[in-house]
Amino acid sequence: VRSRGLGDVYKRQESGWMFFYLRDEKNSVRCVVSPETSSKLDSTLRNGAHVRVRGKFWLYRKEASVELFVTSIEPVKALADKVRSSDIIAKLKQEGLLRKAQLKNLPTDPPPSRWAIIAPPNSSSPMDLRNGAAGAGGLSLLVRYLEEQTSEALITEIERCNSHRKDLDGILITSGGRNDLILYDNEAVLRAVIESDLPVVCAVGNQTESTLLDFVAVESLPNPFSAGSWLRDIQHSYKKSRKTERKQALAFAFIALFIIIVLVILWGIGFYGS
């Protein structure tokens, strides 16, 4: 979840739990932060701050409301202001392409594991990404370096990846964010990302920078290292959930077998007793 503003930040309770609302121009969602997570947050969070929030939605039964259980909060540059004043975003919205971008999602079962990494020439971002993904089994990362830092070269690589979509699950566009960020605000690049058959994830810049590509990608990460950590985490979460499912299935099979054995014994007792 990417919020355009952090609103109504409450002081942490003595127990360590923290509550606040994420808001944009039309909507709001109540957020809950556990003591373990809130202790790691910056104490200067304030109303109107622009943040990138990650977490899971859950149903608060007491009030029959949906809340976001927050696992991380990262400060970001005011992307909302940039989007609001962008003629490119306004044009994409009018054409219905922005809606198309917002409806795209990554597969979850299984999660994408075969990625094409598109990076600027001589960039260290692929290495940063690999370092972030250290320990993640089952990932296949194909690095593609741009021949030159231009929108035409980036669009060509996106199209080339799509021509091999049977062998890939997604495209991850990375950059250290030190130079040429204007490339990721280019209208033709945004259109290529929206029209891509493969889902595109953006990991351009650093903690304080943002581009319009962040707004149209299916997922936005603050930097290449965070992208690697994200890839690792979704693989670990999937393997953990599959392991839990197998344990539950095995437990159910044992319970079913036990019930059948008991029923057979009772039947035998009744049969021979009669």
HELIX and SHEET records of a PDB file:
HELIX    1   1 PRO A   35  SER A   38  1                                   4    
HELIX    2   2 LEU A   79  ARG A   84  1                                   6    
HELIX    3   3 ASP A   87  GLN A   94  1                                   8    
HELIX    4   4 LEU A   97  GLN A  102  1                                   6    
HELIX    5   5 SER A  125  GLY A  132  1                                   8    
HELIX    6   6 SER A  151  SER A  163  1                                  13    
HELIX    7   7 ARG A  165  ASP A  167  5                                   3    
HELIX    8   8 LEU A  181  ASP A  185  5                                   5    
HELIX    9   9 GLU A  187  GLU A  195  1                                   9    
HELIX   10  10 LEU A  213  VAL A  216  1                                   4    
HELIX   11  11 PRO A  224  GLY A  273  1                                  50    
SHEET    1   A 5 LEU A   6  GLY A   7  0                                        
SHEET    2   A 5 MET A  18  ARG A  23 -1                                        
SHEET    3   A 5 SER A  28  VAL A  33 -1                                        
SHEET    4   A 5 SER A  65  PRO A  75  1                                        
SHEET    5   A 5 VAL A  51  TYR A  60 -1                                        
SHEET    1   B 5 SER A 140  TYR A 145  0                                        
SHEET    2   B 5 ARG A 114  ALA A 119  1                                        
SHEET    3   B 5 GLY A 170  SER A 175  1                                        
SHEET    4   B 5 VAL A 200  VAL A 204  1                                        
SHEET    5   B 5 GLU A 219  SER A 220  1                                        
END                                                                             
